[in-house]
Amino acid sequence: MQNVLDQGLRPVTIEAPTRSTADTSEALKACPGIELHHSDLTGEESIVQDLVSAWGPVLSTWEGAASDDQVRFAGSSGGVASALAIYALERLDFRLVLHVEADPDAPHTNRTAVSRNRDEVLKRSGSRYAPASPCELLQVIEDAGGPCLFIGKPCDVAAAQKARKYRPRLDRNLALTVAFFCAGTPSTNGTLELLKSIGVPDVDDLVDVRYRGNGWPGDFVAKARTRDTSYSCTYDQSWGEVLSKHVQWRCKLCLDHTGEFADIAVGDPWYRSVREGEMGSSLILARTGVGNRCVDTAIKDGVLTALRVDPQLLPRSQPNLLRTRGEVWGRMLGARLAGASTPEYRGLPSFGLWLSEVPLPRKFRSILGAMRRCFTQKIAFKSMF
Ligand SMILES: Cc1cc2nc3c(=O)[nH]c(=O)nc-3n(C[C@H](O)[C@H](O)[C@H](O)COP(=O)(O)OP(=O)(O)OC[C@H]3O[C@@H](n4cnc5c(N)ncnc54)[C@H](O)[C@@H]3O)c2cc1C
């Protein structure tokens, strides 16, 4: 993968002239940026039917956190993803966890990581608002010879779930998937602008960068080697004022912001405000029977402390995501009118949300803005990848 600073991680081998060669065709079949669909979920009794069209399959909903305070504190929200990872390794006999960490050589960027014990999982806790590509090491899961956990963004998990259809050993070993809610990944240029805005003089001097966690939601903190200095700002300043403005074009066309293809999805319960010094908390969704059983046993075994909540807390927790999903319909129309590639979606409706959730001026902006972007950035004339 190659880090394109104003976009994200892009595969160097998949370029227009080679799109149909045998070695890239499996990757293209698995890519959710090309095609993504749900099978028909209507009538499935175990699924909350009035959520399914906008939020995908939801079987059960909890609010809670890791019971272990160290994990809870380190995690982005309630440390649920990390707690489940440690649980899988220590008690469910999983071989490994595939996820991401700060690249030690350039900690403002990410690299894919394999964890086999609690310390490694803890070190890699916390959401990182920068490009990451955990699917690049799916081979490690294929070779693991036993059950494995995959943690990632909704698109990472969707890709892994699609890839398993073509890879029998991946299918056998991929025992559990956990996705976190994601409104979009900012490019590396987003982090570089943020570092500049908080006064970091030399990116190459950084020894650690944490985007959040170590508290809820936790500050953005960059540590420099020279004079052991730290630079920081709040989550609202980092995501709200800088990083969200650098969300890449691919994410602007994404309809899955809540991990609809994962066994378990976790996000922030933003339906309420966070009290000063409050310990982290997560909204936890079981999306499959496997996910449901795993959360249930993790609660019974004391790994998670969580209470069942009304599934309607999901739309209340992420009110912007309905509008975001509606805007995708407008952007895809604009992009297609400009001749650009867009993902092909089935079973992830968005037109109704464009009609009901997107205010009139934004309706026009979603279409015209996408057309303008495609023309000015020449997206219309090259592949999205
Ligand atoms: C780009 C981005 C956008 C987000 N948008 C939203 C949003 O719209 N709404 C919302 O509620 N929350 C959002 N989050 C935050 C995230 O959903 C919550 O923090 C979530 O609840 C995870 O918390 P946790 O404490 O269970 O995870 P933790 O226990 O802290 O574990 C996080 C796990 O995610 C992995 N990880 C971290 N960054 C990445 C990455 N970039 N790609 C793949 N894997 C990664 C880590 O390796 C770790 O295993 C976003 C996070 C990111 C990185």
Ligand as a Chemical Component Dictionary entry (heavy atoms), coordinates in Angstrom:
data_LIG
# 
_chem_comp.id                   LIG 
_chem_comp.type                 NON-POLYMER 
_chem_comp.pdbx_formal_charge   0 
_chem_comp.three_letter_code    LIG 
# 
loop_
_chem_comp_atom.comp_id 
_chem_comp_atom.atom_id 
_chem_comp_atom.alt_atom_id 
_chem_comp_atom.type_symbol 
_chem_comp_atom.charge 
_chem_comp_atom.model_Cartn_x 
_chem_comp_atom.model_Cartn_y 
_chem_comp_atom.model_Cartn_z 
_chem_comp_atom.pdbx_ordinal 
LIG C1  C1  C 0 -11.688 7.367  11.395 1  
LIG C2  C2  C 0 -12.613 7.215  12.573 2  
LIG C3  C3  C 0 -13.909 7.733  12.521 3  
LIG C4  C4  C 0 -14.775 7.581  13.609 4  
LIG N1  N1  N 0 -16.070 8.043  13.521 5  
LIG C5  C5  C 0 -16.931 7.807  14.549 6  
LIG C6  C6  C 0 -18.306 8.177  14.471 7  
LIG O1  O1  O 0 -18.759 8.720  13.488 8  
LIG N2  N2  N 0 -19.120 7.902  15.536 9  
LIG C7  C7  C 0 -18.631 7.289  16.663 10 
LIG O2  O2  O 0 -19.389 7.033  17.590 11 
LIG N3  N3  N 0 -17.334 6.941  16.754 12 
LIG C8  C8  C 0 -16.489 7.179  15.737 13 
LIG N4  N4  N 0 -15.174 6.795  15.843 14 
LIG C9  C9  C 0 -14.669 6.305  17.144 15 
LIG C10 C10 C 0 -14.942 4.853  17.402 16 
LIG O3  O3  O 0 -16.099 4.391  16.785 17 
LIG C11 C11 C 0 -15.102 4.643  18.867 18 
LIG O4  O4  O 0 -14.046 5.129  19.562 19 
LIG C12 C12 C 0 -15.401 3.180  19.166 20 
LIG O5  O5  O 0 -16.386 3.203  20.154 21 
LIG C13 C13 C 0 -14.226 2.305  19.574 22 
LIG O6  O6  O 0 -14.041 2.419  20.933 23 
LIG P1  P1  P 0 -13.426 1.297  21.880 24 
LIG O7  O7  O 0 -13.075 2.024  23.128 25 
LIG O8  O8  O 0 -14.297 0.082  21.960 26 
LIG O9  O9  O 0 -12.143 0.890  21.036 27 
LIG P2  P2  P 0 -10.680 0.580  21.564 28 
LIG O10 O10 O 0 -10.747 -0.434 22.647 29 
LIG O11 O11 O 0 -9.980  1.845  21.812 30 
LIG O12 O12 O 0 -10.055 -0.139 20.283 31 
LIG C14 C14 C 0 -9.941  0.511  19.057 32 
LIG C15 C15 C 0 -9.475  -0.526 18.051 33 
LIG O13 O13 O 0 -9.580  0.006  16.752 34 
LIG C16 C16 C 0 -8.355  -0.189 16.033 35 
LIG N5  N5  N 0 -8.186  0.985  15.192 36 
LIG C17 C17 C 0 -7.911  2.244  15.603 37 
LIG N6  N6  N 0 -7.890  3.095  14.572 38 
LIG C18 C18 C 0 -8.136  2.361  13.474 39 
LIG C19 C19 C 0 -8.255  2.686  12.082 40 
LIG N7  N7  N 0 -8.087  3.931  11.616 41 
LIG N8  N8  N 0 -8.535  1.671  11.203 42 
LIG C20 C20 C 0 -8.702  0.406  11.641 43 
LIG N9  N9  N 0 -8.613  0.043  12.949 44 
LIG C21 C21 C 0 -8.334  1.004  13.854 45 
LIG C22 C22 C 0 -7.282  -0.299 17.098 46 
LIG O14 O14 O 0 -6.200  -1.064 16.624 47 
LIG C23 C23 C 0 -8.039  -0.968 18.256 48 
LIG O15 O15 O 0 -7.983  -2.363 18.134 49 
LIG C24 C24 C 0 -14.310 6.912  14.766 50 
LIG C25 C25 C 0 -13.007 6.389  14.803 51 
LIG C26 C26 C 0 -12.160 6.528  13.709 52 
LIG C27 C27 C 0 -10.778 5.913  13.760 53 
# 
loop_
_chem_comp_bond.comp_id 
_chem_comp_bond.atom_id_1 
_chem_comp_bond.atom_id_2 
_chem_comp_bond.value_order 
_chem_comp_bond.pdbx_ordinal 
LIG C1  C2  SING 1  
LIG C2  C3  SING 2  
LIG C2  C26 DOUB 3  
LIG C3  C4  DOUB 4  
LIG C4  N1  SING 5  
LIG C4  C24 SING 6  
LIG N1  C5  DOUB 7  
LIG C5  C6  SING 8  
LIG C5  C8  SING 9  
LIG C6  O1  DOUB 10 
LIG C6  N2  SING 11 
LIG N2  C7  SING 12 
LIG C7  O2  DOUB 13 
LIG C7  N3  SING 14 
LIG N3  C8  DOUB 15 
LIG C8  N4  SING 16 
LIG N4  C9  SING 17 
LIG N4  C24 SING 18 
LIG C9  C10 SING 19 
LIG C10 O3  SING 20 
LIG C10 C11 SING 21 
LIG C11 O4  SING 22 
LIG C11 C12 SING 23 
LIG C12 O5  SING 24 
LIG C12 C13 SING 25 
LIG C13 O6  SING 26 
LIG O6  P1  SING 27 
LIG P1  O7  DOUB 28 
LIG P1  O8  SING 29 
LIG P1  O9  SING 30 
LIG O9  P2  SING 31 
LIG P2  O10 DOUB 32 
LIG P2  O11 SING 33 
LIG P2  O12 SING 34 
LIG O12 C14 SING 35 
LIG C14 C15 SING 36 
LIG C15 O13 SING 37 
LIG C15 C23 SING 38 
LIG O13 C16 SING 39 
LIG C16 N5  SING 40 
LIG C16 C22 SING 41 
LIG N5  C17 SING 42 
LIG N5  C21 SING 43 
LIG C17 N6  DOUB 44 
LIG N6  C18 SING 45 
LIG C18 C19 SING 46 
LIG C18 C21 DOUB 47 
LIG C19 N7  SING 48 
LIG C19 N8  DOUB 49 
LIG N8  C20 SING 50 
LIG C20 N9  DOUB 51 
LIG N9  C21 SING 52 
LIG C22 O14 SING 53 
LIG C22 C23 SING 54 
LIG C23 O15 SING 55 
LIG C24 C25 DOUB 56 
LIG C25 C26 SING 57 
LIG C26 C27 SING 58 
# 
